Amino acid sequence: MTLLDLLYNKPDQILLDATNSLVRAHLPHYEKFKESDISERFKKLLHSITKCVEKNSCDELTSYMDRLSDERFSMGFEPTEVQVALNIFEEALWKNIDDLVDEDKQISAMKLISGVISKAKQEMIGEYALLEKS
């Protein structure tokens, strides 16, 4: 299985792992969301990540992270809390890569996902910086 095969064919497993981990983390603002809301929000992130991997362009991810940052900022989330949620999502992706992607493709898949998530984190913190100035 390739990374794209994983993203196309096993999104529910990735979402379940990420959602369960975020619920267990007991982050203050995220505890206000229902589990189904968390899963739905992670689904949007996964869609943007999948498009980034497919197209080798992260324009959609950049737009998504800008919207997410605006929303979280207005709800009073600290950037560290959003960062932890992104780390949890990355961990779920890595776990599923390790479990399901062909062994000879795992390192390149992990490298690609790490780069994509890093881009998401940079976009989030950049947007927070702009919002704090305004």
C-alpha positions in Angstrom: 0.0 0.0 0.0 1.2 3.5 -0.8 0.6 6.7 1.1 -2.2 7.7 -1.3 -3.7 4.3 -1.0 -3.8 4.8 2.8 -5.3 8.2 2.5 -7.9 7.1 -0.1 -8.8 3.7 1.4 -8.3 4.0 5.2 -9.4 7.5 6.1 -11.9 6.2 8.8 -9.0 4.4 10.6 -6.9 7.5 10.6 -9.8 9.7 11.8 -10.7 7.2 14.5 -7.2 7.1 15.8 -6.8 10.9 15.8 -10.2 11.5 17.3 -9.7 9.0 20.1 -6.3 10.5 20.9 -7.5 14.0 21.0 -10.4 13.1 23.3 -8.0 11.4 25.6 -5.7 14.5 25.6 -8.4 16.5 27.5 -7.5 19.8 25.9 -9.6 22.6 27.4 -11.2 24.0 24.3 -11.5 20.7 22.4 -13.4 19.2 25.4 -16.3 21.5 24.5 -16.7 19.7 21.1 -18.6 16.4 20.7 -16.5 13.5 19.5 -18.4 13.6 16.2 -17.5 17.3 15.7 -13.8 16.5 16.3 -13.9 13.7 13.8 -15.6 16.0 11.2 -13.0 18.7 11.7 -10.2 16.2 11.4 -11.9 14.9 8.2 -11.6 18.4 6.7 -7.9 18.4 7.6 -7.4 15.0 6.2 -9.1 16.0 2.9 -6.7 19.0 2.7 -3.7 16.9 3.4 -4.8 14.3 0.8 -5.1 17.1 -1.8 -1.7 18.3 -0.9 -0.1 14.9 -1.4 -2.1 14.3 -4.6 -1.3 17.6 -6.3 2.1 18.1 -4.7 0.7 21.6 -3.9 -0.5 22.7 -0.5 -2.7 25.6 -1.6 -5.8 24.0 -0.3 -4.1 23.1 3.0 -2.9 26.7 3.3 -6.4 28.1 2.8 -7.9 25.5 5.3 -5.3 26.4 7.9 -6.0 30.1 7.5 -9.7 29.5 8.1 -9.1 27.1 11.0 -6.7 29.6 12.6 -9.2 32.4 12.3 -11.9 30.3 13.8 -9.8 29.0 16.7 -8.4 32.4 17.4 -11.9 33.9 17.7 -12.9 31.1 20.0 -10.0 31.8 22.4 -7.8 28.8 21.6 -4.2 29.3 22.4 -1.9 28.4 19.5 -0.3 25.7 21.6 -3.6 23.9 21.9 -4.1 23.9 18.1 -0.5 22.7 17.7 -1.1 19.7 20.1 -4.1 18.8 18.0 -2.0 18.9 14.8 0.7 16.8 16.6 -2.0 14.2 17.5 -3.2 14.1 13.9 0.3 13.6 12.7 0.9 10.8 15.2 -2.3 9.0 13.9 -1.0 9.4 10.3 2.4 8.0 11.3 0.8 5.1 13.2 -1.2 4.1 10.1 1.7 4.5 7.8 3.7 2.2 10.0 0.8 -0.3 10.2 -0.4 -0.2 6.6 2.0 1.3 4.1 4.4 -1.1 2.4 7.7 -1.2 4.4 9.8 0.0 1.5 7.5 3.1 1.2 7.2 4.0 4.8 10.1 6.3 5.2 9.3 8.4 2.2 5.6 8.5 3.3 6.6 9.7 6.8 8.9 12.3 5.3 6.2 13.6 3.1 3.5 13.7 5.8 6.0 15.4 8.2 6.6 18.1 5.6 2.9 18.6 5.0 2.0 18.8 8.7 5.0 21.2 9.2 3.5 23.4 6.5 0.1 23.3 8.3 1.7 24.3 11.6 3.7 27.1 10.0 0.5 28.5 8.4 -1.4 28.3 11.6 1.2 30.1 13.7 1.7 32.7 10.9 -2.0 33.4 10.9 -2.1 33.6 14.7 0.7 36.2 14.5 -1.3 38.3 12.0 -4.4 38.1 14.1 -2.7 39.1 17.3 -1.3 42.2 15.6 -4.8 43.3 14.4 
